[in-house]
Amino acid sequence: MGYRKNVLQFYFCKTFFGKSSSPLTIFLLLPEPYIEQVEYLDVLTKTGKKTGVSKPRGDVHRDGDYHKAVHVWIFAESTQELLLQKRADCKDSWPGLWDISSAGHISAGDSSLITAQRELQEELGVILPKDAFELIFVFLEECVTNNGKFINNEYSDVYLVTTLEPIPREAFTLQ
């Protein structure tokens, strides 16, 4: 289990007495119980303009509101390889399927490029400068999944990150 950033972590101390009379102190770093934080998204019009309203992510997908996301594709020129990742089985949309190198919703008030950088760092542990990201197109996805419980009306800013060589596996830190 990983540790979440910007969250207070608790340290516990326990003293044991071994064979000698001197105590042995062991510090345990325990992860904070997972507390889901509500992510707010800017609600858009059908033409992609901000409405001035923001709503929790779950409400946006329940109600079918238009919103924004980013997709980041990592392509290695030398090997002509495109990096994919497999979605976790617990995801509320397309669980267990192969997906983009990195992706995520643009939180209310955030910019597309900042979100692309953040998602790449959060999901893969890769930190890249802004100029590594090339915005190649924007597309609108309108679909309904999970027996009508998940409505995705999403404008996605698609970025390409091109590397000369593939990023070594040991450089990744998975979420």
N, C-alpha and C positions, 0 to 999 in steps of 0.2 A: 504494500500500500504506500503510495507517495504522500508527500506532505504538500498541502495547498499553500500557495503564496499569500501574503498579507493576512495570515490567520495566526492567532496566538497559539503557540505550541506549548504543551505542558510538560514540565520536567518533574519526575518523581525520584525520590531518593530513598534507598532502603539500606540499612546497615546490617551486615551479617557478621557473626563471630565465627571464625574458622578454628583450626586446630591451635593456632597461637592466640594469645590474649588480645592481639591488636585487631581492631575492627576493619573490615573490608567494606568500603562504600561503593555501591554500584548505582550509576545514574542511568535511568531508562528514559528514552525519548519516545513518547507514545503519540501516535497521530491523533489529531482532533477528530472526533466523530464527524462524518460527512454531513454537512448542513447545506442543503440545496439553496443557492442564492437565486433569486428571481432576476432573470435577464429581461430588460426592457428594450423593445425595438420601436423604431420610428415607423408609424403607419403611413403608407404612401397611397396616392390615388392610383387608379388603374394605369395611368400614363407615367407613373414613377415619380410624381412630385410629392414632397413632404406635406402632410396635412396639418402638422403642428401637434399631433396626438402621438403619445407613445403608450404601449401596452405590454404586459408580460408576454414572453415568448409563447407560452402555452395558449394564452387567449388569442394571440395572433393566428396561430395554426388552427385553433378550434373554430374561429370566426371567418377564416379565409382572407384575412387582411393582407394587402400587398406590403412587402417589406424588402430589405436589402440584405445581401450576403456577399461573401468573397469566396472565390475558388483560386487556389494557387497550384499550378502545375510545375513540377521540377523536371527539367529535361537535361540529360547529359549528352553533349554534342559528340564526344569521342566514341561513345558506345551506342548512340541513338536510343538510349533507354529513357523511359518515362517512369517516374516513381509513383507507385500506387500504394494505398494503405487499405487494410481491411477494417471495416466498421465493427465496433463492438456489438455483441449479440444483444446488449441491453438498450441500444438506441431506439428512440421512438419512431424513427423513419429509416427504412432500408437497413435493418439490423443484419449484421454478418455479411454484408455485400462488399465487393471491392469498390473503392472510391478514389477520388481526387487525391493528390499528394497532401493537401491540407485545405480545409474549408471551415467557414463559420459565419454566423450572423453578424451583421454590423449593429452593435449596441446603439441605443438612442444617443444621439449627439456625437458619436464617433465618426471618424473618416474611414473611407475604404482602404486606403494604403496603410494606415496605422493598424486597422483590423487584420489586414493580410500579414503584416509583420508579426503581430501578436499571436495569431492563430498558428503560424509556422513555428514560433517559439513554444507555445503551449503544447501543441500536438506532437512535435518532433524534436524539440529542443534545439532547433537551428535558428541562429540569430543572423540576419542579413541586413545590410543597409538599404535605405529606400530605393537607391538607384539600381538595385538588383532585380526589382520588380518592374515588369513591363505590362501595362494594361493593354490587353489585346482585343477584348470586346466585352459587351454587356449583353446578357440574354435574359429573357423572361421565361420562367418555368411556371406553368399552371397545372397542378395535378392534385388528385385526391387519393389518399391511401388509407390503410388500416380501417377498411369498411366505413369510410367517410369521416373518421375521427381525426384525421390529419390532413388539413387543406394547406397546400403549399403554393402560394402566389408570390413568387420570389424573383426579384431582379438580382442577378449575380454578376458582379464585376469579376472578370476572369483575368488573372495575372499569370504570366509566364516567367519563371526563373530559369535561366539557361546557365549551366555550368560546363566547364571544359571536360572535366572528369566526373564520374558519379561521386556523390557524397559518400564517404566510407561509412559502413554500418555502425561502427563504433562512435561516430559523431552524433548519432541520433539518441535522444532521450525520449522514450515514448511516454505519453500522458498516462 
